[in-house]
Amino acid sequence: QFWWTWRHQLTALADAGFRAVAMDLRGVGGSDRTPRGYDPAGLALDITGVVRSLGEPDAALVGHDLGGYLAWTAAAMRPKLVRRLAVSSMPHPRRW
């Protein structure tokens, strides 16, 4: 999945007054394909890096499947940066 999967949600959230952003994970969709950095910690840091690059102090993250796991990871690694977390189709990592 890549950002396009979220296009309808992005529009609805923007119409409701939220700043909504969807990103392609490293190596997916239009993002760069780097030789390294595909481990969960590296990908989670990519997510928090996007939040910071947008100039936001924190964000509500939404993730589905692998993106959900990475959202959990980002929240664990940078708890002050993740204000809220919504995950679908991925249990909490401690439930594995």
Jmol script that loads the backbone (N, CA, C; Angstrom):
load data "model"
ATOM      1  N   GLN A   1       0.835  -1.186   0.000  1.00  0.00           N
ATOM      2  CA  GLN A   1       0.000   0.000   0.000  1.00  0.00           C
ATOM      3  C   GLN A   1       0.873   1.240   0.000  1.00  0.00           C
ATOM      4  N   PHE A   2       0.366   2.292  -0.575  1.00  0.00           N
ATOM      5  CA  PHE A   2       1.080   3.555  -0.569  1.00  0.00           C
ATOM      6  C   PHE A   2       0.062   4.673  -0.342  1.00  0.00           C
ATOM      7  N   TRP A   3       0.501   5.912  -0.398  1.00  0.00           N
ATOM      8  CA  TRP A   3      -0.340   7.036   0.017  1.00  0.00           C
ATOM      9  C   TRP A   3      -1.699   7.048  -0.678  1.00  0.00           C
ATOM     10  N   TRP A   4      -1.762   6.601  -1.912  1.00  0.00           N
ATOM     11  CA  TRP A   4      -2.983   6.677  -2.704  1.00  0.00           C
ATOM     12  C   TRP A   4      -4.128   5.900  -2.047  1.00  0.00           C
ATOM     13  N   THR A   5      -3.793   4.868  -1.291  1.00  0.00           N
ATOM     14  CA  THR A   5      -4.797   4.076  -0.584  1.00  0.00           C
ATOM     15  C   THR A   5      -5.627   4.955   0.341  1.00  0.00           C
ATOM     16  N   TRP A   6      -5.038   6.009   0.849  1.00  0.00           N
ATOM     17  CA  TRP A   6      -5.683   6.877   1.841  1.00  0.00           C
ATOM     18  C   TRP A   6      -6.326   8.120   1.223  1.00  0.00           C
ATOM     19  N   ARG A   7      -6.413   8.223  -0.096  1.00  0.00           N
ATOM     20  CA  ARG A   7      -6.851   9.457  -0.752  1.00  0.00           C
ATOM     21  C   ARG A   7      -8.226   9.921  -0.297  1.00  0.00           C
ATOM     22  N   HIS A   8      -9.170   8.997  -0.094  1.00  0.00           N
ATOM     23  CA  HIS A   8     -10.521   9.407   0.320  1.00  0.00           C
ATOM     24  C   HIS A   8     -10.522   9.912   1.758  1.00  0.00           C
ATOM     25  N   GLN A   9      -9.763   9.260   2.617  1.00  0.00           N
ATOM     26  CA  GLN A   9      -9.676   9.699   4.007  1.00  0.00           C
ATOM     27  C   GLN A   9      -8.977  11.053   4.101  1.00  0.00           C
ATOM     28  N   LEU A  10      -7.961  11.268   3.290  1.00  0.00           N
ATOM     29  CA  LEU A  10      -7.256  12.549   3.301  1.00  0.00           C
ATOM     30  C   LEU A  10      -8.197  13.689   2.955  1.00  0.00           C
ATOM     31  N   THR A  11      -9.003  13.490   1.929  1.00  0.00           N
ATOM     32  CA  THR A  11      -9.953  14.519   1.512  1.00  0.00           C
ATOM     33  C   THR A  11     -10.968  14.798   2.609  1.00  0.00           C
ATOM     34  N   ALA A  12     -11.525  13.744   3.189  1.00  0.00           N
ATOM     35  CA  ALA A  12     -12.526  13.921   4.248  1.00  0.00           C
ATOM     36  C   ALA A  12     -11.929  14.617   5.467  1.00  0.00           C
ATOM     37  N   LEU A  13     -10.724  14.238   5.855  1.00  0.00           N
ATOM     38  CA  LEU A  13     -10.082  14.877   7.006  1.00  0.00           C
ATOM     39  C   LEU A  13      -9.766  16.344   6.719  1.00  0.00           C
ATOM     40  N   ALA A  14      -9.276  16.634   5.533  1.00  0.00           N
ATOM     41  CA  ALA A  14      -8.998  18.027   5.164  1.00  0.00           C
ATOM     42  C   ALA A  14     -10.282  18.847   5.151  1.00  0.00           C
ATOM     43  N   ASP A  15     -11.361  18.273   4.620  1.00  0.00           N
ATOM     44  CA  ASP A  15     -12.651  18.968   4.609  1.00  0.00           C
ATOM     45  C   ASP A  15     -13.154  19.247   6.019  1.00  0.00           C
ATOM     46  N   ALA A  16     -12.758  18.404   6.973  1.00  0.00           N
ATOM     47  CA  ALA A  16     -13.164  18.585   8.371  1.00  0.00           C
ATOM     48  C   ALA A  16     -12.225  19.535   9.120  1.00  0.00           C
ATOM     49  N   GLY A  17     -11.224  20.071   8.428  1.00  0.00           N
ATOM     50  CA  GLY A  17     -10.349  21.056   9.044  1.00  0.00           C
ATOM     51  C   GLY A  17      -9.034  20.532   9.584  1.00  0.00           C
ATOM     52  N   PHE A  18      -8.733  19.271   9.332  1.00  0.00           N
ATOM     53  CA  PHE A  18      -7.479  18.691   9.808  1.00  0.00           C
ATOM     54  C   PHE A  18      -6.395  18.811   8.744  1.00  0.00           C
ATOM     55  N   ARG A  19      -5.157  18.863   9.190  1.00  0.00           N
ATOM     56  CA  ARG A  19      -4.034  18.731   8.262  1.00  0.00           C
ATOM     57  C   ARG A  19      -3.763  17.239   8.153  1.00  0.00           C
ATOM     58  N   ALA A  20      -3.988  16.685   6.991  1.00  0.00           N
ATOM     59  CA  ALA A  20      -3.863  15.237   6.793  1.00  0.00           C
ATOM     60  C   ALA A  20      -2.774  14.963   5.763  1.00  0.00           C
ATOM     61  N   VAL A  21      -1.879  14.058   6.111  1.00  0.00           N
ATOM     62  CA  VAL A  21      -0.746  13.722   5.253  1.00  0.00           C
ATOM     63  C   VAL A  21      -0.617  12.208   5.210  1.00  0.00           C
ATOM     64  N   ALA A  22      -0.365  11.667   4.033  1.00  0.00           N
ATOM     65  CA  ALA A  22      -0.062  10.239   3.900  1.00  0.00           C
ATOM     66  C   ALA A  22       1.288  10.140   3.205  1.00  0.00           C
ATOM     67  N   MET A  23       2.098   9.231   3.669  1.00  0.00           N
ATOM     68  CA  MET A  23       3.435   9.086   3.096  1.00  0.00           C
ATOM     69  C   MET A  23       3.634   7.684   2.549  1.00  0.00           C
ATOM     70  N   ASP A  24       4.503   7.586   1.575  1.00  0.00           N
ATOM     71  CA  ASP A  24       4.957   6.277   1.124  1.00  0.00           C
ATOM     72  C   ASP A  24       6.115   5.860   2.013  1.00  0.00           C
ATOM     73  N   LEU A  25       6.094   4.630   2.470  1.00  0.00           N
ATOM     74  CA  LEU A  25       7.231   4.119   3.222  1.00  0.00           C
ATOM     75  C   LEU A  25       8.444   4.014   2.302  1.00  0.00           C
ATOM     76  N   ARG A  26       9.596   3.999   2.883  1.00  0.00           N
ATOM     77  CA  ARG A  26      10.848   3.858   2.134  1.00  0.00           C
ATOM     78  C   ARG A  26      10.747   2.655   1.189  1.00  0.00           C
ATOM     79  N   GLY A  27      11.026   2.899  -0.085  1.00  0.00           N
ATOM     80  CA  GLY A  27      11.027   1.828  -1.070  1.00  0.00           C
ATOM     81  C   GLY A  27       9.666   1.480  -1.640  1.00  0.00           C
ATOM     82  N   VAL A  28       8.623   2.191  -1.240  1.00  0.00           N
ATOM     83  CA  VAL A  28       7.260   1.904  -1.706  1.00  0.00           C
ATOM     84  C   VAL A  28       6.740   3.111  -2.481  1.00  0.00           C
ATOM     85  N   GLY A  29       5.953   2.857  -3.525  1.00  0.00           N
ATOM     86  CA  GLY A  29       5.367   3.957  -4.288  1.00  0.00           C
ATOM     87  C   GLY A  29       6.434   4.859  -4.873  1.00  0.00           C
ATOM     88  N   GLY A  30       6.317   6.145  -4.611  1.00  0.00           N
ATOM     89  CA  GLY A  30       7.252   7.114  -5.165  1.00  0.00           C
ATOM     90  C   GLY A  30       8.452   7.423  -4.295  1.00  0.00           C
ATOM     91  N   SER A  31       8.627   6.714  -3.194  1.00  0.00           N
ATOM     92  CA  SER A  31       9.754   7.014  -2.305  1.00  0.00           C
ATOM     93  C   SER A  31      11.050   6.402  -2.840  1.00  0.00           C
ATOM     94  N   ASP A  32      12.150   6.911  -2.315  1.00  0.00           N
ATOM     95  CA  ASP A  32      13.460   6.394  -2.720  1.00  0.00           C
ATOM     96  C   ASP A  32      13.648   4.951  -2.283  1.00  0.00           C
ATOM     97  N   ARG A  33      14.368   4.211  -3.084  1.00  0.00           N
ATOM     98  CA  ARG A  33      14.726   2.828  -2.756  1.00  0.00           C
ATOM     99  C   ARG A  33      16.186   2.823  -2.328  1.00  0.00           C
ATOM    100  N   THR A  34      16.383   2.877  -1.042  1.00  0.00           N
ATOM    101  CA  THR A  34      17.735   2.942  -0.493  1.00  0.00           C
ATOM    102  C   THR A  34      18.260   1.534  -0.240  1.00  0.00           C
ATOM    103  N   PRO A  35      19.581   1.367  -0.137  1.00  0.00           N
ATOM    104  CA  PRO A  35      20.121   0.024   0.093  1.00  0.00           C
ATOM    105  C   PRO A  35      19.869  -0.498   1.506  1.00  0.00           C
ATOM    106  N   ARG A  36      19.625   0.397   2.463  1.00  0.00           N
ATOM    107  CA  ARG A  36      19.411  -0.008   3.861  1.00  0.00           C
ATOM    108  C   ARG A  36      18.276   0.806   4.467  1.00  0.00           C
ATOM    109  N   GLY A  37      17.950   0.464   5.721  1.00  0.00           N
ATOM    110  CA  GLY A  37      16.986   1.259   6.475  1.00  0.00           C
ATOM    111  C   GLY A  37      15.575   0.714   6.468  1.00  0.00           C
ATOM    112  N   TYR A  38      15.416  -0.563   6.127  1.00  0.00           N
ATOM    113  CA  TYR A  38      14.077  -1.147   6.048  1.00  0.00           C
ATOM    114  C   TYR A  38      13.665  -1.887   7.318  1.00  0.00           C
ATOM    115  N   ASP A  39      14.489  -1.800   8.348  1.00  0.00           N
ATOM    116  CA  ASP A  39      14.125  -2.420   9.623  1.00  0.00           C
ATOM    117  C   ASP A  39      13.029  -1.573  10.275  1.00  0.00           C
ATOM    118  N   PRO A  40      12.235  -2.156  11.187  1.00  0.00           N
ATOM    119  CA  PRO A  40      11.131  -1.401  11.796  1.00  0.00           C
ATOM    120  C   PRO A  40      11.567  -0.087  12.439  1.00  0.00           C
ATOM    121  N   ALA A  41      12.691  -0.088  13.131  1.00  0.00           N
ATOM    122  CA  ALA A  41      13.140   1.151  13.780  1.00  0.00           C
ATOM    123  C   ALA A  41      13.468   2.226  12.743  1.00  0.00           C
ATOM    124  N   GLY A  42      14.141   1.846  11.677  1.00  0.00           N
ATOM    125  CA  GLY A  42      14.481   2.806  10.632  1.00  0.00           C
ATOM    126  C   GLY A  42      13.254   3.376   9.952  1.00  0.00           C
ATOM    127  N   LEU A  43      12.291   2.518   9.650  1.00  0.00           N
ATOM    128  CA  LEU A  43      11.061   2.983   9.011  1.00  0.00           C
ATOM    129  C   LEU A  43      10.237   3.850   9.954  1.00  0.00           C
ATOM    130  N   ALA A  44      10.222   3.502  11.244  1.00  0.00           N
ATOM    131  CA  ALA A  44       9.502   4.321  12.226  1.00  0.00           C
ATOM    132  C   ALA A  44      10.140   5.702  12.336  1.00  0.00           C
ATOM    133  N   LEU A  45      11.464   5.758  12.268  1.00  0.00           N
ATOM    134  CA  LEU A  45      12.133   7.059  12.306  1.00  0.00           C
ATOM    135  C   LEU A  45      11.840   7.875  11.049  1.00  0.00           C
ATOM    136  N   ASP A  46      11.617   7.213   9.922  1.00  0.00           N
ATOM    137  CA  ASP A  46      11.175   7.936   8.724  1.00  0.00           C
ATOM    138  C   ASP A  46       9.838   8.625   8.997  1.00  0.00           C
ATOM    139  N   ILE A  47       8.933   7.916   9.662  1.00  0.00           N
ATOM    140  CA  ILE A  47       7.610   8.470   9.963  1.00  0.00           C
ATOM    141  C   ILE A  47       7.735   9.688  10.869  1.00  0.00           C
ATOM    142  N   THR A  48       8.489   9.549  11.954  1.00  0.00           N
ATOM    143  CA  THR A  48       8.627  10.684  12.864  1.00  0.00           C
ATOM    144  C   THR A  48       9.394  11.826  12.198  1.00  0.00           C
ATOM    145  N   GLY A  49      10.282  11.499  11.276  1.00  0.00           N
ATOM    146  CA  GLY A  49      10.984  12.534  10.526  1.00  0.00           C
ATOM    147  C   GLY A  49      10.048  13.351   9.654  1.00  0.00           C
ATOM    148  N   VAL A  50       9.043  12.704   9.078  1.00  0.00           N
ATOM    149  CA  VAL A  50       8.055  13.434   8.277  1.00  0.00           C
ATOM    150  C   VAL A  50       7.277  14.399   9.168  1.00  0.00           C
ATOM    151  N   VAL A  51       6.874  13.943  10.348  1.00  0.00           N
ATOM    152  CA  VAL A  51       6.147  14.823  11.277  1.00  0.00           C
ATOM    153  C   VAL A  51       7.001  16.054  11.581  1.00  0.00           C
ATOM    154  N   ARG A  52       8.246  15.833  11.901  1.00  0.00           N
ATOM    155  CA  ARG A  52       9.144  16.956  12.224  1.00  0.00           C
ATOM    156  C   ARG A  52       9.368  17.862  11.016  1.00  0.00           C
ATOM    157  N   SER A  53       9.515  17.265   9.828  1.00  0.00           N
ATOM    158  CA  SER A  53       9.769  18.082   8.637  1.00  0.00           C
ATOM    159  C   SER A  53       8.580  18.973   8.295  1.00  0.00           C
ATOM    160  N   LEU A  54       7.402  18.586   8.740  1.00  0.00           N
ATOM    161  CA  LEU A  54       6.207  19.402   8.524  1.00  0.00           C
ATOM    162  C   LEU A  54       6.088  20.523   9.554  1.00  0.00           C
ATOM    163  N   GLY A  55       7.001  20.538  10.521  1.00  0.00           N
ATOM    164  CA  GLY A  55       6.983  21.578  11.535  1.00  0.00           C
ATOM    165  C   GLY A  55       5.956  21.369  12.626  1.00  0.00           C
ATOM    166  N   GLU A  56       5.465  20.149  12.744  1.00  0.00           N
ATOM    167  CA  GLU A  56       4.453  19.846  13.755  1.00  0.00           C
ATOM    168  C   GLU A  56       5.125  19.383  15.048  1.00  0.00           C
ATOM    169  N   PRO A  57       4.599  19.815  16.210  1.00  0.00           N
ATOM    170  CA  PRO A  57       5.173  19.357  17.479  1.00  0.00           C
ATOM    171  C   PRO A  57       4.819  17.907  17.793  1.00  0.00           C
ATOM    172  N   ASP A  58       3.682  17.466  17.271  1.00  0.00           N
ATOM    173  CA  ASP A  58       3.240  16.086  17.465  1.00  0.00           C
ATOM    174  C   ASP A  58       2.187  15.772  16.414  1.00  0.00           C
ATOM    175  N   ALA A  59       1.721  14.529  16.409  1.00  0.00           N
ATOM    176  CA  ALA A  59       0.754  14.129  15.389  1.00  0.00           C
ATOM    177  C   ALA A  59      -0.083  12.962  15.874  1.00  0.00           C
ATOM    178  N   ALA A  60      -1.233  12.828  15.270  1.00  0.00           N
ATOM    179  CA  ALA A  60      -2.049  11.629  15.419  1.00  0.00           C
ATOM    180  C   ALA A  60      -1.665  10.719  14.255  1.00  0.00           C
ATOM    181  N   LEU A  61      -1.187   9.531  14.563  1.00  0.00           N
ATOM    182  CA  LEU A  61      -0.778   8.582  13.525  1.00  0.00           C
ATOM    183  C   LEU A  61      -1.869   7.553  13.302  1.00  0.00           C
ATOM    184  N   VAL A  62      -2.076   7.208  12.054  1.00  0.00           N
ATOM    185  CA  VAL A  62      -3.004   6.144  11.673  1.00  0.00           C
ATOM    186  C   VAL A  62      -2.217   5.170  10.814  1.00  0.00           C
ATOM    187  N   GLY A  63      -2.303   3.888  11.147  1.00  0.00           N
ATOM    188  CA  GLY A  63      -1.582   2.895  10.375  1.00  0.00           C
ATOM    189  C   GLY A  63      -2.408   1.639  10.176  1.00  0.00           C
ATOM    190  N   HIS A  64      -2.214   1.006   9.038  1.00  0.00           N
ATOM    191  CA  HIS A  64      -2.916  -0.234   8.704  1.00  0.00           C
ATOM    192  C   HIS A  64      -1.884  -1.310   8.389  1.00  0.00           C
ATOM    193  N   ASP A  65      -2.089  -2.506   8.937  1.00  0.00           N
ATOM    194  CA  ASP A  65      -1.233  -3.659   8.663  1.00  0.00           C
ATOM    195  C   ASP A  65       0.221  -3.324   9.013  1.00  0.00           C
ATOM    196  N   LEU A  66       1.157  -3.454   8.087  1.00  0.00           N
ATOM    197  CA  LEU A  66       2.553  -3.135   8.390  1.00  0.00           C
ATOM    198  C   LEU A  66       2.685  -1.691   8.863  1.00  0.00           C
ATOM    199  N   GLY A  67       1.934  -0.790   8.249  1.00  0.00           N
ATOM    200  CA  GLY A  67       1.955   0.603   8.689  1.00  0.00           C
ATOM    201  C   GLY A  67       1.496   0.746  10.128  1.00  0.00           C
ATOM    202  N   GLY A  68       0.587  -0.121  10.558  1.00  0.00           N
ATOM    203  CA  GLY A  68       0.158  -0.122  11.955  1.00  0.00           C
ATOM    204  C   GLY A  68       1.280  -0.530  12.882  1.00  0.00           C
ATOM    205  N   TYR A  69       2.008  -1.565  12.498  1.00  0.00           N
ATOM    206  CA  TYR A  69       3.153  -1.997  13.302  1.00  0.00           C
ATOM    207  C   TYR A  69       4.185  -0.880  13.397  1.00  0.00           C
ATOM    208  N   LEU A  70       4.430  -0.211  12.283  1.00  0.00           N
ATOM    209  CA  LEU A  70       5.405   0.874  12.288  1.00  0.00           C
ATOM    210  C   LEU A  70       4.899   2.068  13.089  1.00  0.00           C
ATOM    211  N   ALA A  71       3.594   2.312  13.079  1.00  0.00           N
ATOM    212  CA  ALA A  71       3.029   3.381  13.913  1.00  0.00           C
ATOM    213  C   ALA A  71       3.215   3.054  15.390  1.00  0.00           C
ATOM    214  N   TRP A  72       2.968   1.777  15.775  1.00  0.00           N
ATOM    215  CA  TRP A  72       3.238   1.355  17.156  1.00  0.00           C
ATOM    216  C   TRP A  72       4.706   1.602  17.492  1.00  0.00           C
ATOM    217  N   THR A  73       5.594   1.238  16.577  1.00  0.00           N
ATOM    218  CA  THR A  73       7.031   1.397  16.803  1.00  0.00           C
ATOM    219  C   THR A  73       7.402   2.869  16.944  1.00  0.00           C
ATOM    220  N   ALA A  74       6.859   3.712  16.082  1.00  0.00           N
ATOM    221  CA  ALA A  74       7.129   5.153  16.168  1.00  0.00           C
ATOM    222  C   ALA A  74       6.664   5.711  17.508  1.00  0.00           C
ATOM    223  N   ALA A  75       5.493   5.277  17.959  1.00  0.00           N
ATOM    224  CA  ALA A  75       4.963   5.753  19.243  1.00  0.00           C
ATOM    225  C   ALA A  75       5.848   5.316  20.403  1.00  0.00           C
ATOM    226  N   ALA A  76       6.387   4.108  20.327  1.00  0.00           N
ATOM    227  CA  ALA A  76       7.264   3.616  21.391  1.00  0.00           C
ATOM    228  C   ALA A  76       8.611   4.342  21.381  1.00  0.00           C
ATOM    229  N   MET A  77       9.105   4.653  20.188  1.00  0.00           N
ATOM    230  CA  MET A  77      10.417   5.287  20.078  1.00  0.00           C
ATOM    231  C   MET A  77      10.382   6.789  20.355  1.00  0.00           C
ATOM    232  N   ARG A  78       9.298   7.438  19.972  1.00  0.00           N
ATOM    233  CA  ARG A  78       9.170   8.894  20.120  1.00  0.00           C
ATOM    234  C   ARG A  78       7.799   9.232  20.724  1.00  0.00           C
ATOM    235  N   PRO A  79       7.558   8.852  21.981  1.00  0.00           N
ATOM    236  CA  PRO A  79       6.222   9.027  22.572  1.00  0.00           C
ATOM    237  C   PRO A  79       5.743  10.478  22.618  1.00  0.00           C
ATOM    238  N   LYS A  80       6.631  11.433  22.748  1.00  0.00           N
ATOM    239  CA  LYS A  80       6.202  12.839  22.793  1.00  0.00           C
ATOM    240  C   LYS A  80       5.764  13.348  21.427  1.00  0.00           C
ATOM    241  N   LEU A  81       6.153  12.655  20.380  1.00  0.00           N
ATOM    242  CA  LEU A  81       5.808  13.072  19.026  1.00  0.00           C
ATOM    243  C   LEU A  81       4.473  12.492  18.565  1.00  0.00           C
ATOM    244  N   VAL A  82       4.002  11.443  19.248  1.00  0.00           N
ATOM    245  CA  VAL A  82       2.755  10.780  18.849  1.00  0.00           C
ATOM    246  C   VAL A  82       1.675  11.120  19.875  1.00  0.00           C
ATOM    247  N   ARG A  83       0.774  12.017  19.484  1.00  0.00           N
ATOM    248  CA  ARG A  83      -0.306  12.466  20.365  1.00  0.00           C
ATOM    249  C   ARG A  83      -1.401  11.416  20.482  1.00  0.00           C
ATOM    250  N   ARG A  84      -1.753  10.812  19.345  1.00  0.00           N
ATOM    251  CA  ARG A  84      -2.789   9.777  19.297  1.00  0.00           C
ATOM    252  C   ARG A  84      -2.337   8.718  18.303  1.00  0.00           C
ATOM    253  N   LEU A  85      -2.909   7.526  18.474  1.00  0.00           N
ATOM    254  CA  LEU A  85      -2.524   6.411  17.617  1.00  0.00           C
ATOM    255  C   LEU A  85      -3.761   5.583  17.300  1.00  0.00           C
ATOM    256  N   ALA A  86      -3.986   5.349  16.015  1.00  0.00           N
ATOM    257  CA  ALA A  86      -5.073   4.473  15.570  1.00  0.00           C
ATOM    258  C   ALA A  86      -4.466   3.427  14.644  1.00  0.00           C
ATOM    259  N   VAL A  87      -4.708   2.169  14.959  1.00  0.00           N
ATOM    260  CA  VAL A  87      -4.118   1.066  14.193  1.00  0.00           C
ATOM    261  C   VAL A  87      -5.208   0.086  13.812  1.00  0.00           C
ATOM    262  N   SER A  88      -5.194  -0.351  12.553  1.00  0.00           N
ATOM    263  CA  SER A  88      -6.143  -1.380  12.117  1.00  0.00           C
ATOM    264  C   SER A  88      -5.374  -2.555  11.516  1.00  0.00           C
ATOM    265  N   SER A  89      -5.940  -3.725  11.674  1.00  0.00           N
ATOM    266  CA  SER A  89      -5.384  -4.966  11.122  1.00  0.00           C
ATOM    267  C   SER A  89      -3.967  -5.248  11.601  1.00  0.00           C
ATOM    268  N   MET A  90      -3.680  -4.883  12.838  1.00  0.00           N
ATOM    269  CA  MET A  90      -2.380  -5.177  13.434  1.00  0.00           C
ATOM    270  C   MET A  90      -2.541  -5.123  14.948  1.00  0.00           C
ATOM    271  N   PRO A  91      -2.343  -6.246  15.623  1.00  0.00           N
ATOM    272  CA  PRO A  91      -2.445  -6.227  17.084  1.00  0.00           C
ATOM    273  C   PRO A  91      -1.258  -5.487  17.700  1.00  0.00           C
ATOM    274  N   HIS A  92      -1.406  -5.139  18.957  1.00  0.00           N
ATOM    275  CA  HIS A  92      -0.286  -4.540  19.675  1.00  0.00           C
ATOM    276  C   HIS A  92       0.884  -5.524  19.625  1.00  0.00           C
ATOM    277  N   PRO A  93       2.091  -5.038  19.408  1.00  0.00           N
ATOM    278  CA  PRO A  93       3.244  -5.946  19.283  1.00  0.00           C
ATOM    279  C   PRO A  93       3.424  -6.898  20.463  1.00  0.00           C
ATOM    280  N   ARG A  94       3.019  -6.529  21.644  1.00  0.00           N
ATOM    281  CA  ARG A  94       3.150  -7.435  22.796  1.00  0.00           C
ATOM    282  C   ARG A  94       2.190  -8.614  22.720  1.00  0.00           C
ATOM    283  N   ARG A  95       1.206  -8.561  21.835  1.00  0.00           N
ATOM    284  CA  ARG A  95       0.231  -9.648  21.691  1.00  0.00           C
ATOM    285  C   ARG A  95       0.706 -10.722  20.721  1.00  0.00           C
ATOM    286  N   TRP A  96       1.861 -10.547  20.111  1.00  0.00           N
ATOM    287  CA  TRP A  96       2.350 -11.533  19.147  1.00  0.00           C
ATOM    288  C   TRP A  96       2.852 -12.738  19.855  1.00  0.00           C
TER     289      TRP A  96
END
end "model"
wireframe off; spacefill off
backbone 0.3
color backbone group
